Amino acid sequence: IKTYEKVTTELSKATTEHSVLKTLEDEYDGYEKGVKDILVSLEDQTGIIGIVASLIEVPQKYETAIEVALGRSIQNIVCDKISDAKRSIDFLRKNDLGRVTFLPLENLDEKGQQAEQMSQVTKDKGFVGVAKDLIKIDDRYKAIAEFLLGRILIVEDFDTASRLIKIRSLKYKVITLQGDVLVPGGAISGGSFKSKVSNILSRKRRI
């Protein structure tokens, strides 16, 4: 009986949480206004596939790093053709709804870029992987992963990142699991991380 009561309580809590999270997801809570307007109010949805965040699955341990890696592009809208993006942009402009970035599949290069430094990078004990390889995405949208995450390395910690950015001519941005960002020959940013988009990736996982 105690086990039954425990499971019943857990089920009730899970059902309530699922309902709340699903409502937030369905209402595009945390997304920019222009993105919501396209997905909700654009009459002709032909070719509109969805938001980047809705097309990927990210293991919990990589959520912070991937969300930092994607930045604002986590809200980019994926569409089939350039003409789909143009129709949507015309709608935004006509109604003064702000700006949105679109990723037309026909405009993206599906071939990954190989860097000569990778053999040296992968030998480092703190190397986790190239960001695009740490997510799950339908084969139809592999070009999206390549475009947004194909030039980003995910590593265990700051010390690893600091070693890797010293590799001569490294062309990859390096991001730690804590969300620190190190750019070879450029800026370094870090500190505590608080999601600016209502933990969209975490919300998807919880649902």
MDAnalysis code that builds the backbone (N, CA, C; Angstrom):
import MDAnalysis as mda
import numpy as np

u = mda.Universe.empty(621, n_residues=207, atom_resindex=np.repeat(np.arange(207), 3), trajectory=True)
u.add_TopologyAttr("name", ["N", "CA", "C"] * 207)
u.add_TopologyAttr("resid", np.arange(1, 208))
u.add_TopologyAttr("resname", ["ILE", "LYS", "THR", "TYR", "GLU", "LYS", "VAL", "THR", "THR", "GLU", "LEU", "SER", "LYS", "ALA", "THR", "THR", "GLU", "HIS", "SER", "VAL", "LEU", "LYS", "THR", "LEU", "GLU", "ASP", "GLU", "TYR", "ASP", "GLY", "TYR", "GLU", "LYS", "GLY", "VAL", "LYS", "ASP", "ILE", "LEU", "VAL", "SER", "LEU", "GLU", "ASP", "GLN", "THR", "GLY", "ILE", "ILE", "GLY", "ILE", "VAL", "ALA", "SER", "LEU", "ILE", "GLU", "VAL", "PRO", "GLN", "LYS", "TYR", "GLU", "THR", "ALA", "ILE", "GLU", "VAL", "ALA", "LEU", "GLY", "ARG", "SER", "ILE", "GLN", "ASN", "ILE", "VAL", "CYS", "ASP", "LYS", "ILE", "SER", "ASP", "ALA", "LYS", "ARG", "SER", "ILE", "ASP", "PHE", "LEU", "ARG", "LYS", "ASN", "ASP", "LEU", "GLY", "ARG", "VAL", "THR", "PHE", "LEU", "PRO", "LEU", "GLU", "ASN", "LEU", "ASP", "GLU", "LYS", "GLY", "GLN", "GLN", "ALA", "GLU", "GLN", "MET", "SER", "GLN", "VAL", "THR", "LYS", "ASP", "LYS", "GLY", "PHE", "VAL", "GLY", "VAL", "ALA", "LYS", "ASP", "LEU", "ILE", "LYS", "ILE", "ASP", "ASP", "ARG", "TYR", "LYS", "ALA", "ILE", "ALA", "GLU", "PHE", "LEU", "LEU", "GLY", "ARG", "ILE", "LEU", "ILE", "VAL", "GLU", "ASP", "PHE", "ASP", "THR", "ALA", "SER", "ARG", "LEU", "ILE", "LYS", "ILE", "ARG", "SER", "LEU", "LYS", "TYR", "LYS", "VAL", "ILE", "THR", "LEU", "GLN", "GLY", "ASP", "VAL", "LEU", "VAL", "PRO", "GLY", "GLY", "ALA", "ILE", "SER", "GLY", "GLY", "SER", "PHE", "LYS", "SER", "LYS", "VAL", "SER", "ASN", "ILE", "LEU", "SER", "ARG", "LYS", "ARG", "ARG", "ILE"])
u.atoms.positions = np.array([
    [0.838, -1.202, 0.000],
    [0.000, 0.000, 0.000],
    [0.875, 1.256, 0.000],
    [1.960, 1.253, 0.831],
    [2.842, 2.409, 0.883],
    [3.493, 2.655, -0.479],
    [3.895, 1.557, -1.130],
    [4.502, 1.681, -2.454],
    [3.507, 2.262, -3.448],
    [2.259, 1.772, -3.355],
    [1.203, 2.268, -4.248],
    [0.975, 3.764, -4.024],
    [0.925, 4.171, -2.776],
    [0.698, 5.579, -2.447],
    [1.862, 6.444, -2.934],
    [3.084, 5.931, -2.781],
    [4.266, 6.667, -3.219],
    [4.237, 6.865, -4.736],
    [3.950, 5.785, -5.453],
    [3.908, 5.854, -6.910],
    [2.781, 6.767, -7.377],
    [1.634, 6.673, -6.708],
    [0.494, 7.516, -7.059],
    [0.831, 8.993, -6.877],
    [1.533, 9.316, -5.772],
    [1.937, 10.698, -5.508],
    [2.920, 11.187, -6.566],
    [3.902, 10.338, -6.892],
    [4.891, 10.699, -7.903],
    [4.240, 10.897, -9.264],
    [3.271, 10.034, -9.574],
    [2.565, 10.139, -10.852],
    [1.778, 11.444, -10.931],
    [1.151, 11.806, -9.819],
    [0.369, 13.039, -9.769],
    [1.271, 14.255, -9.988],
    [2.427, 14.267, -9.320],
    [3.373, 15.367, -9.471],
    [3.898, 15.441, -10.907],
    [4.223, 14.270, -11.472],
    [4.752, 14.224, -12.828],
    [3.710, 14.696, -13.838],
    [2.473, 14.296, -13.641],
    [1.388, 14.693, -14.536],
    [1.192, 16.205, -14.515],
    [1.235, 16.777, -13.302],
    [1.076, 18.225, -13.157],
    [2.233, 18.966, -13.817],
    [3.460, 18.499, -13.559],
    [4.633, 19.148, -14.151],
    [4.593, 19.056, -15.672],
    [4.220, 17.883, -16.176],
    [4.145, 17.693, -17.622],
    [3.138, 18.653, -18.239],
    [2.007, 18.802, -17.588],
    [0.961, 19.693, -18.093],
    [1.446, 21.135, -18.155],
    [2.128, 21.573, -17.077],
    [2.634, 22.953, -17.028],
    [3.695, 23.177, -18.102],
    [4.655, 22.255, -18.192],
    [5.729, 22.389, -19.167],
    [5.212, 22.334, -20.596],
    [4.245, 21.453, -20.836],
    [3.677, 21.325, -22.181],
    [2.953, 22.607, -22.583],
    [2.259, 23.231, -21.620],
    [1.580, 24.492, -21.897],
    [2.591, 25.578, -22.257],
    [3.680, 25.651, -21.493],
    [4.726, 26.628, -21.777],
    [5.330, 26.395, -23.159],
    [5.530, 25.126, -23.499],
    [6.106, 24.776, -24.800],
    [5.152, 25.124, -25.924],
    [3.892, 24.772, -25.761],
    [2.895, 25.025, -26.800],
    [2.667, 26.513, -27.030],
    [2.880, 27.310, -25.977],
    [2.682, 28.759, -26.077],
    [3.988, 29.481, -26.413],
    [5.041, 28.692, -26.694],
    [6.354, 29.235, -27.048],
    [6.868, 30.208, -25.989],
    [6.641, 29.861, -24.731],
    [7.113, 30.696, -23.634],
    [8.642, 30.797, -23.685],
    [9.160, 32.007, -23.545],
    [10.601, 32.213, -23.567],
    [11.137, 32.578, -24.932],
    [10.308, 32.467, -25.961],
    [10.753, 32.805, -27.309],
    [10.490, 34.276, -27.624],
    [11.247, 34.816, -28.533],
    [11.066, 36.203, -28.942],
    [9.728, 36.374, -29.646],
    [9.197, 37.595, -29.564],
    [7.874, 37.872, -30.106],
    [7.778, 37.547, -31.599],
    [8.767, 37.960, -32.372],
    [8.727, 37.723, -33.815],
    [8.642, 36.242, -34.149],
    [9.368, 35.420, -33.377],
    [9.350, 33.973, -33.588],
    [7.951, 33.423, -33.316],
    [7.357, 33.849, -32.200],
    [6.001, 33.414, -31.872],
    [5.018, 33.821, -32.965],
    [5.146, 35.063, -33.438],
    [4.213, 35.573, -34.448],
    [4.277, 34.749, -35.733],
    [5.480, 34.354, -36.127],
    [5.615, 33.534, -37.333],
    [4.935, 32.185, -37.135],
    [5.197, 31.546, -36.019],
    [4.694, 30.200, -35.779],
    [3.198, 30.149, -35.473],
    [2.662, 31.253, -34.962],
    [1.260, 31.274, -34.567],
    [0.378, 32.029, -35.554],
    [0.880, 33.157, -36.069],
    [0.014, 34.057, -36.833],
    [0.242, 34.061, -38.340],
    [1.373, 33.552, -38.805],
    [1.613, 33.526, -40.247],
    [0.618, 32.581, -40.908],
    [-0.187, 33.103, -41.793],
    [-1.263, 32.311, -42.380],
    [-0.748, 31.159, -43.237],
    [0.232, 31.442, -44.080],
    [0.784, 30.417, -44.966],
    [2.030, 29.814, -44.327],
    [1.894, 28.630, -43.743],
    [2.997, 27.965, -43.048],
    [3.778, 27.012, -43.957],
    [3.535, 27.109, -45.246],
    [4.229, 26.244, -46.205],
    [5.739, 26.355, -46.042],
    [6.388, 25.238, -45.864],
    [7.849, 25.221, -45.783],
    [8.422, 25.567, -44.420],
    [7.592, 26.014, -43.486],
    [8.083, 26.336, -42.139],
    [8.192, 25.036, -41.342],
    [9.403, 24.679, -40.945],
    [9.646, 23.398, -40.279],
    [9.578, 23.527, -38.762],
    [10.204, 24.541, -38.213],
    [10.165, 24.722, -36.764],
    [11.386, 25.440, -36.240],
    [11.435, 25.621, -34.930],
    [12.548, 26.296, -34.272],
    [13.692, 25.298, -34.085],
    [14.908, 25.795, -34.142],
    [16.077, 24.938, -33.944],
    [15.938, 24.108, -32.673],
    [15.528, 24.742, -31.581],
    [15.415, 24.036, -30.295],
    [14.466, 22.851, -30.363],
    [13.443, 22.956, -31.210],
    [12.451, 21.881, -31.297],
    [12.946, 20.711, -32.143],
    [14.042, 20.907, -32.869],
    [14.539, 19.879, -33.785],
    [15.693, 19.072, -33.210],
    [16.186, 19.482, -32.037],
    [17.345, 18.793, -31.470],
    [17.033, 18.215, -30.095],
    [17.756, 17.152, -29.755],
    [17.720, 16.569, -28.415],
    [19.128, 16.631, -27.852],
    [19.232, 17.096, -26.616],
    [20.547, 17.287, -26.007],
    [20.612, 16.570, -24.663],
    [21.598, 15.700, -24.449],
    [21.761, 15.056, -23.151],
    [21.931, 16.112, -22.059],
    [21.421, 15.835, -20.872],
    [21.423, 16.816, -19.797],
    [22.803, 17.390, -19.507],
    [23.835, 16.561, -19.518],
    [25.176, 17.033, -19.153],
    [25.735, 18.045, -20.141],
    [25.148, 18.094, -21.369],
    [25.646, 19.024, -22.374],
    [24.737, 20.235, -22.585],
    [23.645, 20.308, -21.847],
    [22.646, 21.359, -22.103],
    [23.218, 22.777, -22.002],
    [23.955, 23.047, -20.937],
    [24.503, 24.393, -20.764],
    [25.456, 24.740, -21.895],
    [26.372, 23.826, -22.198],
    [27.359, 24.084, -23.254],
    [26.693, 24.292, -24.612],
    [25.707, 23.460, -24.939],
    [25.039, 23.578, -26.241],
    [24.188, 24.840, -26.312],
    [23.524, 25.184, -25.205],
    [22.715, 26.411, -25.223],
    [23.600, 27.638, -25.392],
    [24.759, 27.635, -24.735],
    [25.713, 28.730, -24.912],
    [26.234, 28.742, -26.350],
    [26.533, 27.550, -26.873],
    [27.049, 27.447, -28.236],
    [26.051, 27.993, -29.257],
    [24.789, 27.689, -29.059],
    [23.761, 28.135, -30.004],
    [23.428, 29.616, -29.831],
    [23.445, 30.086, -28.583],
    [23.102, 31.484, -28.361],
    [21.715, 31.803, -28.900],
    [21.573, 32.937, -29.548],
    [20.283, 33.362, -30.089],
    [19.804, 32.452, -31.221],
    [20.726, 31.725, -31.830],
    [20.332, 30.864, -32.951],
    [19.470, 29.692, -32.512],
    [19.355, 29.473, -31.190],
    [18.470, 28.416, -30.695],
    [17.028, 28.723, -31.086],
    [16.744, 30.008, -31.378],
    [15.407, 30.427, -31.778],
    [15.284, 30.667, -33.281],
    [16.322, 30.361, -34.037],
    [16.223, 30.485, -35.493],
    [15.125, 29.565, -36.011],
    [14.427, 29.999, -37.050],
    [13.366, 29.187, -37.638],
    [13.900, 28.475, -38.874],
    [13.781, 27.170, -38.879],
    [14.222, 26.349, -40.004],
    [13.084, 26.261, -41.016],
    [13.422, 26.458, -42.287],
    [12.420, 26.352, -43.347],
    [13.030, 25.621, -44.536],
    [12.198, 25.263, -45.481],
    [12.680, 24.502, -46.635],
    [13.444, 25.363, -47.631],
    [12.831, 26.478, -48.026],
    [13.383, 27.268, -49.122],
    [13.605, 28.729, -48.750],
    [14.433, 29.386, -49.541],
    [14.678, 30.812, -49.356],
    [13.373, 31.590, -49.515],
    [12.521, 31.130, -50.420],
    [11.243, 31.806, -50.645],
    [10.348, 31.741, -49.406],
    [10.474, 30.675, -48.611],
    [9.702, 30.571, -47.366],
    [10.163, 31.637, -46.376],
    [11.474, 31.855, -46.317],
    [12.023, 32.893, -45.443],
    [11.573, 34.274, -45.897],
    [11.585, 34.494, -47.211],
    [11.177, 35.806, -47.745],
    [9.716, 36.102, -47.416],
    [8.849, 35.105, -47.590],
    [7.429, 35.297, -47.293],
    [7.234, 35.647, -45.816],
    [7.989, 34.988, -44.960],
    [7.888, 35.235, -43.528],
    [8.423, 36.617, -43.161],
    [9.520, 36.997, -43.768],
    [10.117, 38.311, -43.508],
    [9.193, 39.424, -43.988],
    [8.557, 39.228, -45.124],
    [7.583, 40.205, -45.625],
    [6.449, 40.389, -44.615],
    [6.017, 39.273, -44.009],
    [4.954, 39.314, -43.002],
    [5.408, 40.103, -41.774],
    [6.625, 39.859, -41.329],
    [7.158, 40.569, -40.167],
    [7.268, 42.067, -40.447],
    [7.774, 42.397, -41.631],
    [7.961, 43.802, -41.979],
    [6.625, 44.527, -42.120],
    [5.685, 43.881, -42.779],
    [4.369, 44.489, -43.000],
    [3.666, 44.800, -41.688],
    [3.836, 43.931, -40.705],
    [3.137, 44.084, -39.430],
    [4.025, 44.643, -38.315],
    [5.237, 45.057, -38.681],
    [6.177, 45.649, -37.735],
    [6.350, 44.762, -36.502],
    [6.730, 43.492, -36.746],
    [6.821, 42.508, -35.680],
    [8.256, 42.165, -35.276],
    [9.206, 42.933, -35.753],
    [10.585, 42.674, -35.376],
    [11.323, 41.800, -36.386],
    [12.482, 41.322, -35.970],
    [13.351, 40.548, -36.856],
    [13.480, 39.106, -36.373],
    [13.592, 38.200, -37.327],
    [13.778, 36.781, -37.035],
    [14.816, 36.239, -38.014],
    [15.644, 35.316, -37.557],
    [16.622, 34.687, -38.441],
    [16.092, 33.337, -38.914],
    [16.191, 33.112, -40.223],
    [15.708, 31.873, -40.831],
    [16.882, 31.063, -41.368],
    [16.725, 29.749, -41.341],
    [17.730, 28.836, -41.880],
    [17.081, 27.987, -42.970],
    [17.133, 28.440, -44.220],
    [16.559, 27.653, -45.322],
    [17.472, 26.467, -45.641],
    [16.925, 25.268, -45.616],
    [17.735, 24.073, -45.851],
    [18.414, 24.098, -47.214],
    [17.746, 24.677, -48.214],
    [18.327, 24.684, -49.552],
    [19.552, 25.603, -49.640],
    [19.759, 26.406, -48.600],
    [20.854, 27.369, -48.611],
    [22.049, 26.916, -47.787],
    [21.925, 25.749, -47.125],
    [22.977, 25.291, -46.228],
    [23.821, 24.188, -46.849],
    [25.102, 24.254, -46.559],
    [26.042, 23.251, -47.054],
    [26.000, 22.040, -46.132],
    [25.708, 20.867, -46.681],
    [25.601, 19.658, -45.866],
    [26.950, 19.017, -45.562],
    [27.989, 19.453, -46.237],
    [29.292, 18.832, -46.033],
    [30.017, 19.481, -44.866],
    [30.522, 18.643, -43.992],
    [31.257, 19.155, -42.841],
    [32.644, 19.631, -43.237],
    [33.193, 20.506, -42.433],
    [34.529, 21.029, -42.677],
    [35.527, 20.272, -41.803],
    [36.583, 19.797, -42.411],
    [37.606, 19.077, -41.670],
    [38.768, 20.003, -41.350],
    [39.228, 19.963, -40.124],
    [40.349, 20.814, -39.726],
    [41.566, 19.945, -39.426],
    [42.711, 20.435, -39.855],
    [43.928, 19.653, -39.689],
    [44.328, 19.498, -38.230],
    [43.789, 20.351, -37.340],
    [44.184, 20.285, -35.939],
    [43.421, 19.234, -35.142],
    [42.420, 18.606, -35.726],
    [41.540, 17.739, -34.950],
    [42.259, 16.558, -34.311],
    [43.236, 15.997, -34.962],
    [43.933, 14.846, -34.388],
    [44.613, 15.241, -33.084],
    [45.140, 16.444, -33.028],
    [45.792, 16.939, -31.824],
    [44.751, 17.243, -30.743],
    [43.606, 17.763, -31.167],
    [42.537, 18.117, -30.227],
    [41.972, 16.880, -29.542],
    [41.663, 15.859, -30.324],
    [40.996, 14.669, -29.783],
    [41.873, 13.883, -28.809],
    [43.164, 14.119, -28.841],
    [44.076, 13.420, -27.929],
    [44.054, 14.011, -26.528],
    [43.537, 15.233, -26.405],
    [43.516, 15.882, -25.094],
    [42.526, 15.172, -24.175],
    [42.936, 14.903, -22.950],
    [42.107, 14.142, -22.015],
    [40.807, 14.853, -21.652],
    [40.768, 16.178, -21.811],
    [39.572, 16.919, -21.460],
    [38.630, 17.180, -22.619],
    [38.986, 16.650, -23.791],
    [38.131, 16.843, -24.975],
    [36.869, 15.994, -24.864],
    [35.699, 16.616, -25.081],
    [34.426, 15.898, -25.034],
    [33.949, 15.552, -26.437],
    [33.921, 16.533, -27.319],
    [33.500, 16.267, -28.693],
    [33.196, 17.549, -29.439],
    [32.993, 17.406, -30.748],
    [32.518, 18.543, -31.535],
    [31.033, 18.689, -31.212],
    [30.584, 19.909, -31.010],
    [29.208, 20.153, -30.545],
    [28.157, 19.461, -31.402],
    [28.334, 19.462, -32.702],
    [27.326, 18.873, -33.598],
    [27.169, 17.374, -33.375],
    [28.200, 16.737, -32.839],
    [28.158, 15.293, -32.624],
    [27.577, 14.908, -31.267],
    [27.286, 15.893, -30.437],
    [26.794, 15.629, -29.086],
    [25.282, 15.778, -28.984],
    [24.642, 16.116, -30.074],
    [23.186, 16.266, -30.080],
    [22.566, 15.206, -30.980],
    [21.259, 15.019, -30.826],
    [20.510, 14.154, -31.730],
    [19.647, 15.030, -32.617],
    [19.681, 14.768, -33.912],
    [18.878, 15.527, -34.851],
    [18.565, 14.632, -36.043],
    [17.392, 14.771, -36.592],
    [16.982, 13.963, -37.730],
    [17.966, 14.156, -38.883],
    [18.230, 13.078, -39.611],
    [19.173, 13.140, -40.727],
    [18.820, 14.224, -41.738],
    [17.537, 14.544, -41.856],
    [17.108, 15.573, -42.812],
    [17.664, 16.943, -42.455],
    [18.022, 17.120, -41.177],
    [18.440, 18.432, -40.712],
    [19.901, 18.466, -40.277],
    [20.690, 17.502, -40.723],
    [22.101, 17.443, -40.352],
    [22.838, 18.727, -40.733],
    [22.414, 19.347, -41.842],
    [23.064, 20.580, -42.285],
    [22.905, 21.687, -41.255],
    [21.803, 21.652, -40.504],
    [21.583, 22.644, -39.457],
    [22.631, 22.483, -38.357],
    [22.836, 21.238, -37.930],
    [23.830, 20.957, -36.887],
    [25.220, 21.363, -37.351],
    [25.526, 21.051, -38.592],
    [26.838, 21.397, -39.144],
    [27.033, 22.905, -39.190],
    [26.008, 23.608, -39.640],
    [26.095, 25.059, -39.788],
    [26.240, 25.760, -38.445],
    [25.464, 25.343, -37.458],
    [25.445, 26.029, -36.171],
    [26.490, 25.523, -35.177],
    [26.819, 24.224, -35.251],
    [27.661, 23.616, -34.211],
    [28.888, 22.902, -34.743],
    [29.101, 22.959, -36.047],
    [30.200, 22.210, -36.652],
    [31.582, 22.750, -36.367],
    [31.667, 23.991, -35.894],
    [32.966, 24.598, -35.610],
    [33.118, 24.955, -34.127],
    [32.500, 24.143, -33.277],
    [32.566, 24.397, -31.847],
    [33.000, 23.132, -31.120],
    [34.017, 23.247, -30.299],
    [34.491, 22.121, -29.499],
    [33.930, 22.231, -28.087],
    [33.459, 21.116, -27.547],
    [33.010, 21.068, -26.159],
    [34.074, 20.329, -25.349],
    [34.481, 20.931, -24.245],
    [35.538, 20.334, -23.418],
    [35.105, 20.297, -21.954],
    [35.845, 19.549, -21.158],
    [35.485, 19.345, -19.759],
    [35.560, 20.618, -18.924],
    [36.643, 21.378, -19.098],
    [36.857, 22.507, -18.189],
    [37.691, 23.609, -18.829],
    [37.886, 24.670, -18.065],
    [38.611, 25.845, -18.555],
    [40.067, 25.512, -18.878],
    [40.694, 24.686, -18.052],
    [42.101, 24.336, -18.278],
    [42.272, 23.643, -19.636],
    [41.342, 22.739, -19.939],
    [41.390, 22.061, -21.239],
    [41.236, 23.079, -22.363],
    [40.248, 23.956, -22.219],
    [39.995, 24.969, -23.246],
    [41.217, 25.857, -23.458],
    [41.856, 26.248, -22.366],
    [43.020, 27.133, -22.468],
    [44.180, 26.449, -23.183],
    [44.277, 25.123, -23.045],
    [45.313, 24.384, -23.766],
    [45.012, 24.354, -25.261],
    [43.740, 24.072, -25.573],
    [43.374, 23.882, -26.972],
    [43.441, 25.170, -27.792],
    [43.083, 26.301, -27.190],
    [43.098, 27.541, -27.982],
    [44.520, 28.010, -28.299],
    [45.500, 27.349, -27.689],
    [46.895, 27.682, -27.995],
    [47.418, 26.925, -29.217],
    [46.609, 25.974, -29.702],
    [47.015, 25.231, -30.896],
    [47.060, 26.193, -32.074],
    [48.118, 26.192, -32.767],
    [48.328, 27.144, -33.857],
    [47.255, 27.002, -34.940],
    [46.682, 28.105, -35.309],
    [45.683, 28.182, -36.386],
    [44.403, 27.383, -36.096],
    [44.107, 27.129, -34.832],
    [42.857, 26.438, -34.503],
    [41.678, 27.288, -34.969],
    [40.741, 26.676, -35.671],
    [39.616, 27.414, -36.238],
    [38.309, 27.138, -35.502],
    [38.416, 26.523, -34.348],
    [37.229, 26.164, -33.579],
    [37.060, 27.064, -32.353],
    [35.822, 27.447, -32.060],
    [35.505, 28.080, -30.783],
    [35.458, 26.952, -29.753],
    [35.897, 27.219, -28.530],
    [35.943, 26.183, -27.500],
    [35.019, 26.575, -26.342],
    [34.126, 25.668, -25.960],
    [33.170, 25.933, -24.893],
    [33.254, 24.821, -23.848],
    [33.290, 25.215, -22.590],
    [33.362, 24.227, -21.512],
    [31.963, 23.760, -21.124],
    [31.893, 22.667, -20.384],
    [30.605, 22.159, -19.920],
    [29.913, 23.151, -18.985],
    [30.683, 24.077, -18.416],
    [30.114, 25.093, -17.527],
    [29.631, 26.319, -18.291],
    [29.930, 26.361, -19.608],
    [29.459, 27.475, -20.425],
    [30.476, 28.566, -20.680],
    [31.738, 28.364, -20.281],
    [32.785, 29.335, -20.599],
    [33.105, 29.241, -22.092],
    [33.379, 30.383, -22.715],
    [33.648, 30.424, -24.150],
    [35.033, 31.011, -24.386],
    [35.865, 30.277, -25.109],
    [37.209, 30.738, -25.439],
    [37.382, 30.700, -26.952],
    [37.773, 31.826, -27.513],
    [37.955, 31.933, -28.958],
    [39.442, 32.084, -29.257],
    [40.023, 31.196, -30.062],
    [41.442, 31.310, -30.402],
    [41.761, 32.691, -30.977],
    [42.748, 33.339, -30.373],
    [43.141, 34.651, -30.859],
    [42.120, 35.731, -30.576],
    [41.164, 35.437, -29.673],
    [40.101, 36.408, -29.423],
    [39.676, 36.454, -27.978],
    [38.394, 36.708, -27.771],
    [37.864, 36.950, -26.431],
    [37.634, 35.668, -25.637],
    [37.572, 35.841, -24.327],
    [37.225, 34.768, -23.397],
    [36.080, 35.284, -22.527],
    [35.025, 34.487, -22.398],
    [33.903, 34.903, -21.547],
    [33.476, 33.742, -20.665],
    [33.009, 34.078, -19.476],
    [32.590, 33.023, -18.568],
    [31.977, 33.595, -17.305],
    [31.699, 32.725, -16.358],
    [31.038, 33.114, -15.123],
    [29.826, 32.237, -14.909],
    [28.919, 32.675, -14.041],
    [27.707, 31.891, -13.810],
    [26.802, 32.013, -15.023],
    [26.083, 30.951, -15.321],
    [25.222, 30.948, -16.503],
    [23.765, 30.831, -16.107],
    [22.974, 31.760, -16.604],
    [21.535, 31.703, -16.414],
    [20.893, 31.784, -17.785],
    [20.100, 30.801, -18.106],
    [19.492, 30.745, -19.424],
    [18.667, 31.991, -19.704],
    [18.800, 32.512, -20.920],
    [18.024, 33.674, -21.339],
    [16.754, 33.266, -22.069],
    [16.594, 31.976, -22.264],
    [15.432, 31.513, -23.034],
    [14.642, 30.477, -22.238],
    [14.544, 30.715, -20.933],
    [13.702, 29.885, -20.059],
    [14.063, 28.401, -20.116],
    [15.359, 28.109, -20.243],
    [15.811, 26.709, -20.246],
    [15.028, 25.859, -21.241],
    [14.986, 26.309, -22.459],
    [14.221, 25.628, -23.504],
    [14.658, 24.174, -23.667],
    [15.958, 23.926, -23.680],
    [16.439, 22.559, -23.864],
    [16.073, 21.688, -22.673],
    [16.231, 22.240, -21.478],
    [15.879, 21.501, -20.268],
    [14.386, 21.205, -20.236],
    [13.578, 22.146, -20.651],
    [12.123, 21.967, -20.662],
    [11.718, 20.838, -21.598],
    [12.340, 20.790, -22.752],
    [12.062, 19.704, -23.699],
    [12.388, 18.353, -23.087],
    [13.547, 18.269, -22.439],
    [13.962, 17.002, -21.826],
    [12.996, 16.582, -20.731],
    [12.577, 17.530, -19.899],
    [11.668, 17.210, -18.801],
    [10.320, 16.710, -19.319],
    [9.851, 17.313, -20.398],
    [8.582, 16.848, -20.985],
    [8.712, 15.411, -21.435],
])
